[in-house]
Amino acid sequence: MTEQAGLELSRETIIADYRLAFRSRVASVLGRREVLTGKAPFGIFGDGKEVAQLAMAKAFRPGDWRSGYYRDQTFMFATGMSDLPRFFAQLYAHADVGADPASAGRQMIAHFATRSLDRDGRWLPLVEQMNSAPDLSPVGAQMPRSVGLAYASKLFRHEPGMRAAAEGFSRNGDEVCFATIGNAGTSEGPFWESLNAAGVLQVPLAISVWDDGFGISVPNEFQTTKSSISAVLEGFRRTPDSPGYDIRVVKGWDYPALCDAYAVGIERVRRDHAPALFHITEMTQPQGHSTSGSHERYKTRDRLRFEVELDPIARMREWMIREDLVTVEELDEHERADRREVDEIREAAWAAYQEPIRREHGQALALVERAAAEAGDTEDVAAVAGPLREASEMSRRLVQSSAVLALAALRAHAGPAKDELARFSKEYAEENHRRYNSWLYSASADSTLRVPERPPVYSEGSETVDGRVVLLRCFEENFRRDPRLFVMGEDVGKLGDVNLVFEGLQAKFGEMRVTDTGIREATIMGQGIGCALRGLRPIVDIQYVDYLLYALQVAADDLATILWRTAGGQKAPVIVRTKGHRLQGIWHTGSPMAVILHALRGVRVAVPRNMTQAAGMYNTLFRGDDPAVLIEVLSGYRLKEKVPDNVGDFTVRLGVPEVLRAGRDVTLVTYGALCRIALEAAQLLAHAGIDVEIVDAQTLEPFDIEQRIVGSVRKTGAIVVVDEDVPGGASAFIMQQVLEGQSAFEYLDATPRTLTAHANRAAVGQDGDYFSKPNREDIVAAVYGLMRERRPAEFPSLT
């Protein structure tokens, strides 16, 4: 036996490790074959990385988190977070959470995740299980949330309130986040921002760089200065005099050295809460990047020979034989048995995937044939039934399309068999909608849509204050109520936010509840995601909505899709607080609402008109489990508002517009800062005999779930949408929701109109704002023009 840093490795353990690595390699080879023969949609595998992952798995404990990329299959097998049946189920996109608990067929092969929630969306005891955050394909996108997963351990260890609330989530913050990335992925901006953030924060993050010398077809010399990420990072190295990273460089085939490095290195990370980087070199990628290409096209003959002769598994085999741990004959027998076992598991996974679809296929075929016989066996129906009858491999697409095409061919016929086919087609479409499209938003008892409404309460003693004070008191009350709640962002701590919304709160709640960060929006977002995955309630402060673009990739690809891509298995209720709309200049007048709406489906979008409404929405969001973006009105912090007596408890229902002014002639829909301007315009229009109904949308996601706007349009017969976004931005979204989604077009007697900002950004100064974005006079002209279209004699031209 060998012993490395107290980690005893018996002969039996070493042989078992080798066999696991070998089975993982066989699974990769078989997986590639299944893709190339058309049974599986895509293949990307962890071959060439097996030995290092065996060593890393030995340091992984219950409560720890993996935040990796799509080469970690051996690690997942070694920790028990996945296995071969689940691996092949994912390869075939088996849309059953029992077969593929990572994503129920929603993510491609090797995109792993564990389940943090039970069927009701309640937290499981994460500290008792091994955990993997859901993988992403965008290179480096896993890194920002890795910072957050590690940062949560720091909060659990050092923040008393969070430590008290840590039951089921943490044991004194001892949990480590294991992040993995390919050598080429270290060229991405999110890697560098995350590396710096974790070094500053000093959190228990262990980054492993799997270095096989290439990023698809591009070698290291074109990826990284000095062709070595560890060489570049020498300045990050931890010393006795300054914090930093524990940096270790180990060859990916050296099993004993790898076990030693991870045993010692992870123990230091866990104990000291100091990050580490493991640069694992001389790895291979013997099947190339993925099934979409061939590495023979870009690797030299010598490199291809290296991939075969110096493969980590081959080297481990040689080492075992050389050390007399096992004979050649024993290994040969083990490998023959393992090949058979893996192929049997693959066959069973394929059969399990096909079996329910075969049943559905048989049901559809019987219904189509019965309907055809009822109609007299038309030639068109026979053409549909033929492919359905002759299919050897089943798909739900074939079943659904065949039913739809058969009904189209039978459109001129009537009868009970056709009706039964129609019922099947409808129910099957609904079932598959649930199978593939559910869980975009929370369906749990804690959904933000289920938070009960509590109106604000006022009394004679209610103060009138600057709007920012309403938010300040709201946040203070919520911080007292929920010890898991904290805010992090640029200038929120010592300064108390550039608009003083958090003034004095750091002194009351401490630096770990009200935290200043560096200027690094992507990792501020990632910090929030990681902490939310571990049961905390982060507020991510993005100083201006224009700067959200820095974090948009992280928010769109990770935050917005977590619940959906795990089929309800994980959630991250991050609340993104930002400010926008009208103020001064190009970078502080942002209203990129269409960008947010379309990029962040899966995230609630709230657009309050004032700080009292914002406070009520925050109170709702803090009590729900959906992620959300809330955009405060930048120009409203100094406007006077009355503080509700229940400022930390009253709630505003999401998705319910509010009528700010009743009217009979035109429905004007808007939100945010434009509500005040629209009300001013309505007063001017009243002098012209035009009675405008002003509707504040309040939230854009969800949008008008009670369909109140169509009720207004039914009364007025006209609609104008006023919006600060670019032409065709959020205004187009609102029109689609109202005219199509609510069928409001049926009640219109005038052309629907949108009034938006111009396509360019707003110039600095009040004049720039006035001529770039909708102003009071613009609204008057738009509404007057609509009334003139209806009754030109009554409303003569203004020009």
Buried (B, 14 or more C-beta within 10 A) or exposed (E): EBEBEEBEBEBEBBBBBBBBBBBBBBBBBBBBBBBEEEBBEBBBBBBBBBBBBBBBBBBBBBBBBBBBBBBBBBBBBBBEBBEBBBBBBBBBBBBBBEBBBBBBBBBBBBBBBBBBBEEEBEBBEBBEBBBBBBBBBBBBBBBBBBBBBBBBBBBBBBBEBBBEBBEEBBBEBBBBBBBBBBBBBBBBEBBBBBBBBBBBBBBBBBBBBBBBBBBBBEBBEEBBEEBBBBEEBEEBEBEEEEBBBBBBBBBBBBBBBBBBBBBBBBBBBBEBBBBBBBBBBBBBBBBBBBBEEEBEEBBEEEBEEBBEEBBBBBBBBEBBBEEEBBEEEEBEEBBEEBBEBBEEBBEBBBEBBBEBBBEBBEBBBBBBBBBBEBBEEBEBBBEBBEEBEEBEEBBBEBBBBBBBBBBEBBEEBEBEBBEBBBEBBEEBEEEBEEBBEBBEBBBBEBBBBEBEEBEBEEEEEBEEBBBBBBBBBBBBBBBEEBBBBBBBBBBBBEBBBBBBBBBEBBEEBBEBBBBBBEEBBBBBBBBBBBBBBBBBBBBBBBBBBBBBBBBBBBBBBBBBBBBBBBBBBBBBBBBBBBBBBBBBBBEBBBBBBBBBBEBBBBBBBBBBBBBBBBBBBBBBBBBBBBBBBBBBBBBBBEEEBEBBBBBBBBBBBBBBBBBBBEBEBBBBBBBBBBBBBBBBBBEBBBEEEBBBBBBBBBBBBBBBEEBBBBBBBBBBBBBBBBBBBBEBBBBBBBBEBBBEBBEBBEBBEBEBBBBBBEEEBBBBEEEBBBEBBBBBEBBBBBBBBBBBBBEEEEBEEEE
